[in-house]
Amino acid sequence: MLDSFTDRCVLVVSTNYAPEHAGIGPYSAQIAEHLAALGADTHVLAGMPHYPAWRVHEGYRGRWRVREVREGVTVHRRRHTVPRRQTALRRGLFEASVLAHGIAAPPRVRPDVVLSQMPSLAGGVLGARIARRAGVPHAVVVQDLMGAAAGQSGMSGGGRVASLAGGVEGRVLRSAALVGVVHESFADRMTAMGVPRERVRVVPNWTHVRAPGGDRARTRARLGWPEDATVVLHSGNMGLKQGLEVLVETARLAGRDGGQGPGSGGTVRVVLMGEGHRRGHLRETARGVESLDFLPPADAEEFPEILAAADVLAVTQRASVLDMSLPSKLTSYFAAGRPVVASVAAGSGTAREVERSGAGVVVPPEDPDALLDAVRRLAGDPGRCAELGARGREYVERRLSRRAGLERITALLREASAAG
């Protein structure tokens, strides 16, 4: 039983890991570093850094295996394919390469407990395999599920992938000692996949970035954002699931009405910040749209300042995305203290989280008119904007602090160890 992590070996299996600064990577890194700080001999089985650009970082290109120590954590990296364009076949090859190399060259350690991060299907399979061979408990934290994501994202061939991936994911989850989910709306999906409800725990993500503290006006000036413009910022991965075309069309509409639309608020500019396999497509779609800008991903120091410099923070999803998808960007959005507009399906985990926080408004997905109207109404009501932003920060302090999040994970591992 893991009463104490001192001198115990913990293996974290996560395809995504630092220095990736978006998505799941920061959470995996902070979990591992926290365990190491508690005295555990902490190891991570990870892929080569590639997210969200879907391009292997310099310094890792061409390398098959890397063993490095980061912040007291021993990281074992294995090479895998990195598809520049997402299709069902290419995603399958990505997962297959992660799985094959992980099986061929697992870390030479004997863990006392294994923690896997999903949606990496291969990562879940590898974690279950390593735990079974070592005769130790396996805990899984479900950030997303590949099967559900493939079925709801509109990816070419996604229906076939959804069926196959869902079956494998179900076997991994049913065999785990405990399953953590990042939102309670995911729990029903777990039980539908055959995981007993008493083995499901809610372990929400936390805010992994610092609170903004710089000069907002100076940041806007550096980015070329006029003080009299309402800046709508989307930060993060540019993939199919996000349905970012709605923001392109929102910018197109904003340019046409010349800032005279309902709710006033003046000129609206849309900014897409980040990387992803749909970035090129979005740029092509946005050709001639003067109210839209693209920014590269910001580094860890700049990121919170840029979020806080925007007027409205946008989260978007395709209308078909209903469950098993809670964007990790929400925690950073809330911490930035700016109002959130969520263009997502009503009743989805994302919609419920925004509503529970009280930090934003939800509008129908894939509806640029509704999105622009919501932005204009916020821009015309500074008092409400300030109130929504304050609620986001309060929600972070009450529920999404790093300390609380990491304590939930360590409690999950201790309980899994006792159960296993």
C-alpha positions in Angstrom: 0.0 0.0 0.0 1.3 3.5 -0.9 1.0 5.1 2.5 4.0 7.1 1.6 5.7 7.8 -1.8 9.2 7.8 -0.2 11.4 5.3 -1.9 8.5 3.9 -3.9 8.7 3.7 -7.7 5.9 5.3 -9.7 5.6 5.0 -13.5 3.6 7.6 -15.4 2.6 6.7 -19.0 1.8 9.7 -21.1 2.5 10.2 -24.8 2.5 13.9 -24.1 5.0 15.5 -21.7 7.1 18.6 -21.1 8.4 20.6 -22.8 5.0 20.5 -24.4 3.2 23.5 -22.8 -0.4 22.9 -24.1 -2.9 20.1 -23.7 -2.1 17.1 -21.5 1.7 17.5 -21.4 1.8 20.2 -18.6 -0.5 18.1 -16.4 1.6 15.0 -16.8 4.7 16.9 -16.0 3.3 18.5 -12.9 2.0 15.2 -11.6 5.3 13.5 -12.1 7.3 16.4 -10.6 4.9 16.4 -7.6 5.4 12.7 -7.0 9.2 13.2 -7.2 9.0 16.0 -4.7 7.1 13.6 -2.3 10.1 11.3 -2.5 9.0 8.8 -5.2 11.4 7.4 -7.7 9.4 8.7 -10.6 9.7 7.6 -14.2 7.7 8.7 -17.2 7.2 6.7 -20.5 6.5 9.4 -23.1 6.7 10.2 -26.8 8.8 12.8 -28.4 7.6 16.4 -27.9 5.3 17.3 -30.8 2.1 18.9 -29.6 0.2 21.1 -30.6 2.2 21.7 -33.8 2.3 18.0 -34.6 5.9 18.4 -35.4 8.8 17.0 -33.4 10.6 19.6 -31.4 14.2 20.5 -32.4 16.7 18.5 -30.4 14.5 15.4 -30.5 14.3 15.0 -34.3 15.8 11.8 -35.7 16.4 10.2 -32.3 14.9 6.8 -31.5 15.2 6.8 -27.7 16.0 9.5 -25.2 16.5 9.1 -21.5 16.6 12.4 -19.6 16.1 13.8 -16.2 13.7 16.8 -15.8 13.0 18.3 -12.4 13.9 15.1 -10.6 11.9 12.9 -13.0 13.5 10.3 -15.2 11.8 10.5 -18.7 12.0 7.6 -21.1 11.1 8.8 -24.6 10.3 6.6 -27.6 10.1 7.6 -31.2 6.8 7.4 -33.0 5.2 8.7 -36.2 3.9 12.3 -36.1 1.1 12.8 -38.7 0.9 16.3 -40.2 -2.6 15.7 -41.3 -5.2 13.9 -39.2 -7.2 11.1 -40.8 -8.3 7.9 -39.1 -5.5 5.9 -40.8 -2.8 8.4 -39.9 -4.0 8.5 -36.3 -4.0 4.7 -36.2 -0.4 4.6 -37.4 0.5 7.2 -34.8 -1.0 5.1 -32.0 0.4 1.8 -33.4 4.0 3.3 -33.5 3.7 4.5 -29.9 2.5 1.1 -28.8 5.1 -0.9 -30.8 8.1 1.0 -29.6 6.7 1.0 -26.0 6.4 -2.8 -26.1 9.8 -3.2 -27.7 11.6 -1.0 -25.2 9.7 -0.4 -22.0 11.5 1.4 -19.2 13.8 -0.9 -17.2 12.1 -0.2 -13.9 9.8 -2.2 -11.6 7.1 0.2 -10.5 4.9 -0.1 -7.4 2.0 1.6 -9.2 1.4 2.8 -12.8 -0.6 5.9 -13.8 -1.7 6.3 -17.4 -3.0 9.4 -19.1 -5.6 8.9 -21.8 -6.7 9.8 -24.6 -3.6 8.1 -25.9 -5.0 4.7 -26.6 -1.5 3.2 -26.9 -0.5 4.8 -23.6 -3.5 3.2 -21.8 -2.6 -0.2 -23.3 1.1 0.1 -22.4 0.3 1.2 -18.8 -2.1 -1.8 -18.4 0.5 -4.2 -19.9 3.4 -2.9 -17.7 1.3 -3.0 -14.5 0.0 -6.5 -15.3 3.5 -7.8 -15.9 4.8 -6.2 -12.7 1.8 -7.4 -10.7 1.0 -3.8 -9.5 -2.1 -1.6 -9.6 -2.9 0.5 -12.7 -4.8 3.8 -12.4 -6.0 5.7 -15.4 -6.8 9.4 -15.7 -9.2 10.0 -18.6 -8.8 13.4 -20.1 -10.6 12.4 -23.3 -11.3 9.1 -25.1 -10.0 8.4 -28.6 -13.1 6.4 -29.6 -15.6 9.1 -28.6 -13.4 11.8 -30.1 -13.1 10.0 -33.4 -16.8 9.4 -33.6 -17.7 13.0 -32.8 -14.9 15.0 -34.5 -15.8 14.4 -38.1 -12.4 12.9 -38.9 -12.3 11.0 -42.2 -12.9 7.3 -41.3 -13.7 8.3 -37.7 -16.7 5.9 -37.4 -14.6 2.8 -37.9 -11.9 4.1 -35.6 -14.5 4.9 -32.9 -15.7 1.3 -32.8 -12.3 -0.3 -32.7 -10.7 2.3 -30.3 -13.8 2.2 -28.0 -13.5 -1.6 -27.6 -9.8 -1.4 -26.7 -10.4 1.6 -24.3 -13.1 -0.4 -22.6 -10.8 -3.3 -21.9 -8.1 -1.0 -20.5 -10.6 0.9 -18.3 -12.4 -2.2 -17.0 -9.0 -3.7 -15.9 -7.8 -0.6 -14.0 -7.9 -0.5 -10.3 -9.4 3.0 -10.4 -10.4 5.3 -13.2 -10.2 9.1 -12.7 -12.2 11.4 -15.0 -11.7 15.1 -15.3 -15.4 16.0 -15.2 -18.4 14.3 -13.6 -20.2 14.3 -17.0 -17.7 11.6 -18.1 -18.8 9.2 -15.4 -21.9 7.9 -17.2 -19.7 7.0 -20.2 -17.4 5.1 -18.0 -20.2 3.0 -16.5 -21.6 2.5 -20.0 -18.3 1.0 -21.0 -18.5 -1.5 -18.1 -16.5 0.3 -15.4 -18.2 -0.1 -12.0 -19.3 3.3 -10.7 -17.5 2.6 -7.4 -14.2 2.6 -9.2 -14.7 6.0 -10.9 -13.3 9.1 -9.3 -13.6 12.7 -10.4 -10.2 14.4 -10.6 -10.6 17.8 -12.2 -7.7 19.4 -14.0 -6.2 22.5 -12.4 -4.8 25.8 -13.6 -1.3 25.0 -14.6 -0.3 28.5 -15.6 0.5 31.5 -13.3 -1.9 34.3 -12.9 -1.3 37.3 -15.2 0.4 40.2 -13.6 1.8 42.4 -16.4 0.7 45.6 -18.0 -2.4 44.8 -20.1 -2.1 47.9 -22.2 1.5 47.3 -23.0 0.8 43.7 -24.0 -2.0 44.9 -26.4 0.3 47.5 -27.9 3.0 45.0 -28.5 0.5 42.7 -30.2 -0.9 45.5 -32.3 -4.4 45.3 -30.7 -6.0 48.7 -30.7 -7.5 49.8 -27.3 -10.8 50.5 -28.9 -11.2 47.1 -30.5 -12.9 44.1 -28.9 -10.4 41.2 -29.2 -11.8 37.7 -29.2 -9.0 35.2 -28.6 -9.0 31.4 -29.1 -5.9 29.7 -27.8 -4.9 26.1 -28.3 -5.0 23.2 -30.8 -6.4 23.9 -34.2 -7.9 20.5 -35.0 -11.1 19.1 -36.4 -12.8 18.8 -33.0 -12.5 22.5 -32.3 -14.6 23.5 -35.4 -12.7 26.8 -35.6 -14.3 27.7 -38.9 -17.1 29.3 -36.8 -14.5 31.9 -35.6 -13.4 32.5 -39.2 -17.0 33.2 -40.1 -17.5 35.3 -37.0 -14.6 37.5 -38.1 -16.0 37.7 -41.6 -19.3 38.9 -40.2 -17.6 41.4 -37.9 -15.7 42.9 -40.9 -18.9 43.3 -42.9 -20.9 45.1 -40.3 -18.1 47.6 -39.6 -18.7 47.6 -35.8 -22.3 48.7 -36.1 -23.9 45.4 -35.1 -26.4 44.9 -32.2 -25.0 45.4 -28.8 -22.4 47.9 -30.2 -18.9 47.3 -28.7 -17.2 48.7 -31.8 -14.8 46.9 -34.0 -14.4 43.1 -33.3 -11.1 41.3 -34.1 -10.7 37.5 -33.8 -7.3 36.1 -33.0 -6.4 32.4 -33.3 -3.3 31.6 -31.3 -1.7 28.2 -31.5 -0.8 25.3 -33.8 -2.5 22.2 -35.2 -3.0 20.3 -38.4 -6.0 22.6 -39.5 -4.0 25.8 -39.2 -3.2 25.9 -42.9 -6.8 25.1 -43.9 -8.1 27.9 -41.6 -5.6 30.4 -43.0 -6.8 29.5 -46.5 -10.5 29.7 -45.5 -9.8 33.1 -43.9 -8.2 34.6 -47.0 -9.4 38.2 -47.4 -10.9 38.4 -43.9 -9.2 41.4 -42.4 -10.8 41.0 -39.0 -8.9 37.8 -38.3 -5.3 37.4 -37.1 -3.1 34.3 -36.4 -0.5 34.1 -33.7 2.0 31.3 -33.0 1.8 29.6 -29.6 3.0 31.8 -26.7 5.7 30.7 -24.3 5.0 30.0 -20.7 5.8 33.6 -19.6 3.8 35.3 -22.3 0.8 33.0 -22.3 -1.2 34.3 -19.3 -0.5 37.9 -20.3 -1.8 37.4 -23.8 -5.0 35.8 -22.4 -5.6 38.7 -20.0 -5.0 41.2 -22.8 -7.9 39.9 -24.8 -11.5 41.1 -24.2 -13.2 37.8 -24.7 -11.8 34.2 -24.6 -13.5 31.8 -27.0 -13.8 28.0 -26.8 -15.4 26.2 -29.7 -16.4 22.7 -30.6 -18.2 21.0 -33.5 -21.9 20.4 -32.8 -21.3 16.7 -32.9 -18.9 16.9 -29.8 -21.2 16.0 -27.0 -19.3 14.3 -24.2 -15.8 13.0 -23.3 -14.1 16.2 -24.3 -13.3 19.0 -21.8 -10.8 21.5 -23.3 -7.8 21.9 -20.9 -7.7 25.6 -22.0 -10.7 26.4 -19.8 -8.6 26.3 -16.6 -6.2 28.9 -18.1 -9.1 31.0 -19.4 -10.7 31.2 -16.0 -7.4 32.2 -14.4 -7.0 35.0 -16.9 -10.0 36.8 -15.5 -11.7 37.5 -18.9 -15.2 36.5 -19.9 -15.6 33.2 -21.8 -17.9 32.6 -24.8 -18.4 28.9 -25.4 -19.7 27.9 -28.8 -20.5 24.3 -27.9 -23.4 21.9 -27.6 -25.8 22.5 -24.8 -25.4 19.9 -22.1 -21.9 19.0 -23.1 -19.1 18.8 -20.4 -17.7 22.1 -21.7 -21.0 23.9 -21.5 -21.7 22.6 -18.0 -18.2 23.6 -16.8 -18.6 27.2 -18.2 -22.1 27.4 -16.7 -20.9 26.1 -13.3 -18.0 28.5 -13.1 -20.3 31.5 -13.9 -17.4 32.9 -15.9 -19.0 33.0 -19.3 -21.9 32.4 -21.7 -22.8 29.4 -23.9 -24.1 29.9 -27.5 -25.1 27.2 -30.0 -22.1 25.6 -31.8 -21.3 26.4 -35.4 -23.4 29.5 -35.3 -21.3 32.6 -36.1 -24.2 35.0 -35.8 -24.9 33.8 -32.2 -21.2 34.0 -31.3 -20.8 37.5 -32.7 -24.0 38.7 -31.0 -22.7 37.3 -27.6 -19.4 39.1 -28.1 -21.0 42.4 -29.0 -23.3 42.2 -26.0 -20.4 41.6 -23.7 -18.4 44.4 -25.3 -21.3 46.8 -24.7 -21.5 45.9 -21.0 -18.1 46.3 -19.3 -19.6 45.7 -15.9 -20.8 42.3 -16.8 -17.4 41.5 -18.4 -15.7 42.4 -15.1 -18.2 40.3 -13.1 -17.7 37.2 -15.3 -13.9 37.5 -15.2 -14.0 37.8 -11.4 -16.1 34.7 -11.2 -13.6 32.8 -13.2 -10.8 33.7 -10.9 -12.9 32.8 -7.9 -13.7 29.4 -9.4 -10.0 28.8 -9.9 -9.3 29.6 -6.3 -12.2 27.5 -5.0 -11.9 24.4 -7.2 -9.0 24.5 -9.7 -5.9 25.2 -7.6 -2.7 23.2 -8.4 -2.4 22.0 -4.9 -6.0 20.7 -4.8 -5.6 19.0 -8.2 -2.3 17.3 -7.3 -3.7 16.1 -4.0 -6.6 14.4 -5.8 -4.1 12.6 -8.0 -2.0 11.4 -5.1 -5.1 10.3 -3.3 -6.1 8.3 -6.5 -2.8 6.6 -6.5 -2.9 5.7 -2.8 -6.4 4.3 -3.2 -5.5 2.4 -6.3 -2.6 0.9 -4.5 -4.7 -0.2 -1.6 -7.4 -1.6 -4.0 -4.9 -3.4 -6.1 
